[in-house]
Amino acid sequence: MFNNAAILGVGLLGASFSLALKKHGLCGNVCGYGRSRANLERAKEMGIIDSFAADPSDACSDADLVLLAAPVGSFAELVKRASSSLKNGAVVTDVGSVKGRLVYDLEDSVPSGVHFVGAHPIAGSDRSGITYADPELFRDALCIITPSHRTEPAALKAVMAVWNSFGSKVMTMDPDQHDRVYAAVSHLPHIIAYAMVNAVSDIDRSFFSYCGQGFRDMTRIAASSPEIWTDISLLNRENIREMIAVFRENLDRMDAHLKASDAEALKKHFVRASSSRKRIGQD
Amino acid sequence: MFNNAAILGVGLLGASFSLALKKHGLCGNVCGYGRSRANLERAKEMGIIDSFAADPSDACSDADLVLLAAPVGSFAELVKRASSSLKNGAVVTDVGSVKGRLVYDLEDSVPSGVHFVGAHPIAGSDRSGITYADPELFRDALCIITPSHRTEPAALKAVMAVWNSFGSKVMTMDPDQHDRVYAAVSHLPHIIAYAMVNAVSDIDRSFFSYCGQGFRDMTRIAASSPEIWTDISLLNRENIREMIAVFRENLDRMDAHLKASDAEALKKHFVRASSSRKRIGQD
């Protein structure tokens, strides 16, 4: 499908993507680029990438497919640095958690004849790094592709075919709508989990040793990479702040019912949440 | 160890306690009481209880051990109704998530010669009901026993021996301290998970279908029983409201950093939360 791919950012997602490309025979040679030479050397030893380059433009010079898999805040700079060497007809895609304006900016910054197609596999976790890389990471996971009116149809088709080959459930969504949806179901939950853990720290750090499975599950995402989540939070900050406001209204309502010892009103909120959550299912 | 036990409230915890008593040979006969006759009949068919009674006082008339395992808001009433039939020397204990003043109140309301010892196994989940009853539910789980200065030493020893037999990690804690600790690491997280799910409902219910594992893990406890959690929330409302205030300060700080696009300040909060959460471990 592709002769050469370049993975810019060889972490959990970039490495898993590379392994999946190889497993499904979609690409001959994969060249990696990243900030840590030690990590690139290890990725090569582990058979995740075939070679690596000291510069994004060197990594991309032969690539038919370029994957942006570093923290989203660095995408613009990576494309800028790779730009001069991008081949005519190359497809640039990504695994970033933010789309919206970033998609339009990247479309603007790739050279004419190079096609950007945004993608967001819903397969991240609190884990990061190539140690957990897995060619099956994306199987059965949602992958949201975010074409715009400028997206080249053949490039879109190629990117969708890659994710379909990986066994993902592929959907398309408008880039701006994507950012609203994921502000609500992913970015806000991360902010809240971080705030929850810090609140317990503020109260008494020794309390952590008494926590049960509920607290562990609820705060698992607070172990996620601070660097990745700082980038995501800032790039999607307007949507996230809107969601924080809606969340805060809900919390304030419950707090008011607690203050008033209003059992019936409180229970109504719990019933509503419980039935919504049960409809999502357990896994 | 005991000839007869009474389980007042045959749900997930009461049924699992009964099965564990039987499995470890700690009790001859277990009599159940609960609001739903159909549930009691099913519990008897499943071998969870040996018999059941239509009234708490009938259930307790022969009991050496009485377990309060209904929603905590009903404990006072249950003890009042059972009081006249409680045997001299009987031990009354519970599996409730709130202690504090409730412990002192129950100590006051059991007849002279009957001993109350509070206990809180950290083994609940979003599941409820006897379908999930399991004699091994409490193995390796924390169980917090909350003696007061009035607790009878032999009764305390007997209750601790029961939980040790079940394979729990048994600890003692002051009843008021218990309520502060669990307001922070259990009650607040439940309130937040309920508010999180309702916030997404308010924004757009269709967004639920795009959620990933992070959202599922984070909101799993929002599927918990509204009845149980209304009782817990109101009984421990002062501590919970204090924790909500600390949480809100943390959320507001992050929101301010988002507003100011202050990457460094935001990242500091994320780093602090991430390292705290990593120290707790993953399971």
HADDOCK unambig.tbl for C-alpha pairs under 7 A between the chains (distance, minus, plus):
assign (segid A and resid 122 and name CA) (segid B and resid 212 and name CA) 5.84 0.50 0.50
assign (segid A and resid 125 and name CA) (segid B and resid 214 and name CA) 6.74 0.50 0.50
assign (segid A and resid 181 and name CA) (segid B and resid 207 and name CA) 5.74 0.50 0.50
assign (segid A and resid 184 and name CA) (segid B and resid 200 and name CA) 6.08 0.50 0.50
assign (segid A and resid 185 and name CA) (segid B and resid 211 and name CA) 5.52 0.50 0.50
assign (segid A and resid 185 and name CA) (segid B and resid 215 and name CA) 6.17 0.50 0.50
assign (segid A and resid 186 and name CA) (segid B and resid 215 and name CA) 6.27 0.50 0.50
assign (segid A and resid 189 and name CA) (segid B and resid 215 and name CA) 6.59 0.50 0.50
assign (segid A and resid 192 and name CA) (segid B and resid 251 and name CA) 6.98 0.50 0.50
assign (segid A and resid 194 and name CA) (segid B and resid 270 and name CA) 6.08 0.50 0.50
assign (segid A and resid 194 and name CA) (segid B and resid 273 and name CA) 5.27 0.50 0.50
assign (segid A and resid 195 and name CA) (segid B and resid 247 and name CA) 6.29 0.50 0.50
assign (segid A and resid 195 and name CA) (segid B and resid 250 and name CA) 5.33 0.50 0.50
assign (segid A and resid 195 and name CA) (segid B and resid 251 and name CA) 5.53 0.50 0.50
assign (segid A and resid 196 and name CA) (segid B and resid 247 and name CA) 6.05 0.50 0.50
assign (segid A and resid 197 and name CA) (segid B and resid 273 and name CA) 5.53 0.50 0.50
assign (segid A and resid 197 and name CA) (segid B and resid 277 and name CA) 6.83 0.50 0.50
assign (segid A and resid 198 and name CA) (segid B and resid 250 and name CA) 6.94 0.50 0.50
assign (segid A and resid 198 and name CA) (segid B and resid 273 and name CA) 5.44 0.50 0.50
assign (segid A and resid 199 and name CA) (segid B and resid 246 and name CA) 5.66 0.50 0.50
assign (segid A and resid 199 and name CA) (segid B and resid 247 and name CA) 4.88 0.50 0.50
assign (segid A and resid 199 and name CA) (segid B and resid 250 and name CA) 6.38 0.50 0.50
assign (segid A and resid 200 and name CA) (segid B and resid 184 and name CA) 6.09 0.50 0.50
assign (segid A and resid 207 and name CA) (segid B and resid 181 and name CA) 5.74 0.50 0.50
assign (segid A and resid 208 and name CA) (segid B and resid 185 and name CA) 7.00 0.50 0.50
assign (segid A and resid 211 and name CA) (segid B and resid 185 and name CA) 5.53 0.50 0.50
assign (segid A and resid 212 and name CA) (segid B and resid 122 and name CA) 5.84 0.50 0.50
assign (segid A and resid 214 and name CA) (segid B and resid 125 and name CA) 6.77 0.50 0.50
assign (segid A and resid 214 and name CA) (segid B and resid 221 and name CA) 6.15 0.50 0.50
assign (segid A and resid 215 and name CA) (segid B and resid 185 and name CA) 6.17 0.50 0.50
assign (segid A and resid 215 and name CA) (segid B and resid 186 and name CA) 6.28 0.50 0.50
assign (segid A and resid 215 and name CA) (segid B and resid 189 and name CA) 6.58 0.50 0.50
assign (segid A and resid 217 and name CA) (segid B and resid 217 and name CA) 5.08 0.50 0.50
assign (segid A and resid 217 and name CA) (segid B and resid 218 and name CA) 5.78 0.50 0.50
assign (segid A and resid 218 and name CA) (segid B and resid 217 and name CA) 5.80 0.50 0.50
assign (segid A and resid 218 and name CA) (segid B and resid 218 and name CA) 3.82 0.50 0.50
assign (segid A and resid 218 and name CA) (segid B and resid 219 and name CA) 6.42 0.50 0.50
assign (segid A and resid 219 and name CA) (segid B and resid 218 and name CA) 6.41 0.50 0.50
assign (segid A and resid 221 and name CA) (segid B and resid 214 and name CA) 6.15 0.50 0.50
assign (segid A and resid 222 and name CA) (segid B and resid 273 and name CA) 6.15 0.50 0.50
assign (segid A and resid 222 and name CA) (segid B and resid 274 and name CA) 5.28 0.50 0.50
assign (segid A and resid 222 and name CA) (segid B and resid 277 and name CA) 6.28 0.50 0.50
assign (segid A and resid 223 and name CA) (segid B and resid 274 and name CA) 4.17 0.50 0.50
assign (segid A and resid 223 and name CA) (segid B and resid 275 and name CA) 6.86 0.50 0.50
assign (segid A and resid 223 and name CA) (segid B and resid 277 and name CA) 5.45 0.50 0.50
assign (segid A and resid 223 and name CA) (segid B and resid 278 and name CA) 5.65 0.50 0.50
assign (segid A and resid 224 and name CA) (segid B and resid 274 and name CA) 6.41 0.50 0.50
assign (segid A and resid 226 and name CA) (segid B and resid 267 and name CA) 5.86 0.50 0.50
assign (segid A and resid 226 and name CA) (segid B and resid 270 and name CA) 5.11 0.50 0.50
assign (segid A and resid 226 and name CA) (segid B and resid 271 and name CA) 5.50 0.50 0.50
assign (segid A and resid 227 and name CA) (segid B and resid 267 and name CA) 6.81 0.50 0.50
assign (segid A and resid 230 and name CA) (segid B and resid 263 and name CA) 6.33 0.50 0.50
assign (segid A and resid 230 and name CA) (segid B and resid 266 and name CA) 6.60 0.50 0.50
assign (segid A and resid 230 and name CA) (segid B and resid 267 and name CA) 5.65 0.50 0.50
assign (segid A and resid 234 and name CA) (segid B and resid 258 and name CA) 6.33 0.50 0.50
assign (segid A and resid 234 and name CA) (segid B and resid 261 and name CA) 6.17 0.50 0.50
assign (segid A and resid 237 and name CA) (segid B and resid 258 and name CA) 5.97 0.50 0.50
assign (segid A and resid 241 and name CA) (segid B and resid 255 and name CA) 6.63 0.50 0.50
assign (segid A and resid 246 and name CA) (segid B and resid 199 and name CA) 5.67 0.50 0.50
assign (segid A and resid 247 and name CA) (segid B and resid 195 and name CA) 6.29 0.50 0.50
assign (segid A and resid 247 and name CA) (segid B and resid 196 and name CA) 6.06 0.50 0.50
assign (segid A and resid 247 and name CA) (segid B and resid 199 and name CA) 4.88 0.50 0.50
assign (segid A and resid 250 and name CA) (segid B and resid 195 and name CA) 5.34 0.50 0.50
assign (segid A and resid 250 and name CA) (segid B and resid 198 and name CA) 6.95 0.50 0.50
assign (segid A and resid 250 and name CA) (segid B and resid 199 and name CA) 6.38 0.50 0.50
assign (segid A and resid 251 and name CA) (segid B and resid 195 and name CA) 5.55 0.50 0.50
assign (segid A and resid 255 and name CA) (segid B and resid 241 and name CA) 6.65 0.50 0.50
assign (segid A and resid 258 and name CA) (segid B and resid 234 and name CA) 6.32 0.50 0.50
assign (segid A and resid 258 and name CA) (segid B and resid 237 and name CA) 5.96 0.50 0.50
assign (segid A and resid 261 and name CA) (segid B and resid 234 and name CA) 6.17 0.50 0.50
assign (segid A and resid 263 and name CA) (segid B and resid 230 and name CA) 6.34 0.50 0.50
assign (segid A and resid 266 and name CA) (segid B and resid 230 and name CA) 6.59 0.50 0.50
assign (segid A and resid 267 and name CA) (segid B and resid 226 and name CA) 5.85 0.50 0.50
assign (segid A and resid 267 and name CA) (segid B and resid 227 and name CA) 6.81 0.50 0.50
assign (segid A and resid 267 and name CA) (segid B and resid 230 and name CA) 5.65 0.50 0.50
assign (segid A and resid 270 and name CA) (segid B and resid 194 and name CA) 6.08 0.50 0.50
assign (segid A and resid 270 and name CA) (segid B and resid 226 and name CA) 5.10 0.50 0.50
assign (segid A and resid 271 and name CA) (segid B and resid 226 and name CA) 5.50 0.50 0.50
assign (segid A and resid 273 and name CA) (segid B and resid 194 and name CA) 5.28 0.50 0.50
assign (segid A and resid 273 and name CA) (segid B and resid 197 and name CA) 5.54 0.50 0.50
assign (segid A and resid 273 and name CA) (segid B and resid 198 and name CA) 5.44 0.50 0.50
assign (segid A and resid 273 and name CA) (segid B and resid 222 and name CA) 6.15 0.50 0.50
assign (segid A and resid 274 and name CA) (segid B and resid 222 and name CA) 5.29 0.50 0.50
assign (segid A and resid 274 and name CA) (segid B and resid 223 and name CA) 4.16 0.50 0.50
assign (segid A and resid 274 and name CA) (segid B and resid 224 and name CA) 6.40 0.50 0.50
assign (segid A and resid 275 and name CA) (segid B and resid 223 and name CA) 6.86 0.50 0.50
assign (segid A and resid 277 and name CA) (segid B and resid 197 and name CA) 6.83 0.50 0.50
assign (segid A and resid 277 and name CA) (segid B and resid 222 and name CA) 6.27 0.50 0.50
assign (segid A and resid 277 and name CA) (segid B and resid 223 and name CA) 5.44 0.50 0.50
assign (segid A and resid 278 and name CA) (segid B and resid 223 and name CA) 5.66 0.50 0.50
